[in-house]
Amino acid sequence: MKQGELFQSQPQAEADSLARQDLLSRLPGLRSGGCPQGSDEAIVVMSTPEAHTACPNPYIGSWLAALPERAGEEREDPGPFTEDATGKKNSLVYKAHSYPTKVPPGIILRQLLHYTRPGDVVLDGFAGTGMTGVAAQMAGRPDPETRSEIELEAKRDGRAVEWGQRYAILNDLAPGATFIAAGLNLPVDADAFDRASAALLDRFDREYGWMYQTTVEGRPARIDYTIWSEVYTCPHCGGSVLFYDAAFDPETKGVANEFPCPGCGATVSKTRLERRFTKVRTLGGDVIERVEFQPVRIAWTQGSGRTRRTGVKTLDEEDHSVLARVAGLSWRGFPASELPIATMVHGSRLAPKGFTSVHHLYPDRSLAALGVLWSWVDETSDPHTRHALKFWLEQAFWGLSWMNRYKANDYSQVNRAQSGVFYVPSLVSECSVRYNLEGSSPSVGKRGTLVKLWRSWQPAENAVRISTGSATTLPIPDEAVDYIFVDPPFGENIPYADLALVVESWHGVRTSVAEEAVVDSVKGKTTETYGELMTACFREFHRVLKPGRWMTVEFSNSSNEVWAVIQQGLAAAGFVVADTRVLDKEQGSYRQVTAKNAVKRDLIISCYKPAVEMTTAVVAAGGGQHGVWAFVREHLRHLPTTDGHRSKARVVRERHADRLYDRMVAFHVANGLPVPMTASEFYRGLDAQFVLRDDMYFLPEQAQKYERFRITFRDLEEQQLFVTDENSAVAWLRQVLRRKGRPMTFAEIQPEYMKELQQASGSWSELPDLRVLLEENFVRDAAGAAWMVPDPKKADHLEQLRQVELLKVFSSYVGGRGTLPRFRGEAVLAGFKQAWADSNYRRIVEVGDRLPADALAELPAALHYIRNARKRLGA
Ligand SMILES: C[S@@+](CC[C@H](N)C(=O)[O-])C[C@H]1O[C@@H](n2cnc3c(N)ncnc32)[C@H](O)[C@@H]1O
């Protein structure tokens, strides 16, 4: 009997079949926009239309149109979320399926509750395993623990929480990822899965149980796993060295670094031994030459419950004959596609060992067993149960491969492959399918856990739509989304598409690698190409988001350069950053903690899409003074008035004059407008038009709120300003002089300044002497002995003089050749600004080409000019 026939009603089966036929008929028109590679049939089999498609989802528009009407689109701006974002990693739904760099749904839920209302539509364009969908559904039905935690936090901060279902659109380039997202976001009948998965394993035992049977003391026993050891050649005597026998100590369960060769006694180590190759006929019929493995031990179980016995044995004749019988089978039903070794990040780890196709990665028995189980699952007619069975089975694709490490000290050998990398170890645990899929202890094993998950976590029928394709072209109408949460791929740390290869090959549907946003030298993808792709994705997010609404970007910062292109991409797409803060994740995935430039800290960037009236009005007027103040008003409106609580009130850095100036410049450059005023004109305007409190600027109504908050604490926690370049040096001097409240002499300033300067970075940065900085940016008091912040009128004059000086320095960078190892960042910015105003884009590009990449990473404003100038030149 087929697995699913028991569980699906006739009308439901017909509806499912019609939905599939419909998707099949639409597929030819969906083949662009990062659509995965695979046959039409394979894509349809992997999908659960209309909710989930393993291609761009053509049903999102009609789904949006049918969502319940919501009253009142007008709402108060929530400002950026500035509370701590935490989320547990131990929930069943988070742990149900592994994937690199998952975000705990609790983190997303807190953001969703802040930015959205019940009934709103949220989008995650790099959705991975769909945790944003999970969070959207949790908002409707939070578990009691999460509910009380969040309500307590809100009470402490004086906020209200509006529980209620949100709708989610989840998009990812990888069909392997959206398949997981569907498993966690669409309803699954837990009982049906329980019965079907148990029946599947029982059927396997009936028909193929002989593969995993052995005999112990004359009685049958089940094989839990077989330990295989790599065989090497001794460089001294040329004899064979069975790694397990020579290096592994069963007593201590440790592997020796150095050990004697059993043939000649010479001291050897794994790195000094030579690989030994052997010809192997795979179950696919091809003959390959790969590193040699021998089975060395079998871990077995007899009986169950109280009479259960376990042990380890060496292989006897019967065991070898079972392996020989499996090896003699001719089999189909598994992927035999070649691995794209030349373009894989870890290709160099596999090819030299002789593994060049997906099926090479498996011992014969695992390949045969998985092939049988996978084909049986395809016979299941109920698509939800079939999806659930595959969701369960696919988690064994790594754990049953040659990549599953033998971990002698671990209680279980289930899924012990090193994550984030293709690595075939010298000692392998070849687990039986039941041991892997049901677990070494079935009650806490994979099958039992999934039954528990789907019993307790019951997603709503219509709450999400899942699409597979590139976020550069989303199948979503304009301005249809109320909030976006994204966790983009971050540069070079994780090659998602490569890692998805194994699982996706079994589905017969693979990620469209060309559209993957990644920095990958093997695939010829540079930081530039990554930046361009990310900018295109941000543009698309901007298109589908309603004006005035928010986007949260969770970003694991891998390098300054990547961080700069993200900021640049956001601004170029039209987003304005209102807040950036650090999120500590307790543990990073393998690549995150070991890659040379990886950092363990994540950034949470809150940005908004400015109200359409403001942007269009400013652009239509060609910029100008009015535009500047319209922008600043809009920006201040979106900034938090307060940060922290009574005991821990913090400065809102975004409200400082220099930061407002930077944002204003970025807005103008991104919209192709000239920057219409100097910094000192800008600062003077700020003073005239806005309310200044504690060095921060407010709209009048915000100032009142801030003042009410201000009387609840004594001191603000200062954000330390580090002197790292000319700009921060001037900002630091301004802060020190203002705070002192009287002019300061050079002798007073210098020791403090030198202390700060120790933090200075950027070997490229030519920082003028303190005296020059004072001369160019500050004025002397009447006695001429001490320095003070200039009053607005004098500041203007000073600024003009300074600009002349800076342009003189800039002119020395023009016309030269080769990289400028050291330069004055402010001079470059002044020069670029002038050149931009003169439409001299070539000058910007020429000088830009001379600036070292690490310097540009620290000068995002310069990067803005260069990129936009290039665009103007059509380069
Ligand atoms: C950091 S992961 C997201 C993980 C996710 N937050 C989770 O909890 O599972 C980034 C994702 O971006 C996807 N990706 C890469 N390039 C893409 C593109 N051009 N369009 C859409 N998704 C892309 C990758 O497949 C990967 O799943």
The ligand as a Gaussian input file, in Angstrom:
#p B3LYP/6-31G(d) Opt

LIG

0 1
 C       22.204000      34.188000       6.324000
 S       21.228000      33.130000       5.347000
 C       19.625000      33.315000       5.964000
 C       19.337000      32.366000       7.096000
 C       17.963000      32.560000       7.675000
 N       17.844000      33.813000       8.355000
 C       17.561000      31.415000       8.614000
 O       17.270000      31.675000       9.791000
 O       17.559000      30.278000       8.176000
 C       21.266000      33.955000       3.816000
 C       20.457000      33.299000       2.699000
 O       20.528000      34.107000       1.545000
 C       20.335000      33.254000       0.425000
 N       20.721000      33.988000      -0.803000
 C       21.935000      34.197000      -1.361000
 N       21.832000      34.950000      -2.470000
 C       20.514000      35.236000      -2.629000
 C       19.770000      35.985000      -3.586000
 N       20.345000      36.593000      -4.623000
 N       18.424000      36.050000      -3.415000
 C       17.806000      35.442000      -2.379000
 N       18.466000      34.711000      -1.455000
 C       19.803000      34.617000      -1.571000
 C       21.144000      32.027000       0.764000
 O       20.640000      30.909000       0.062000
 C       20.907000      31.912000       2.277000
 O       19.874000      31.022000       2.567000

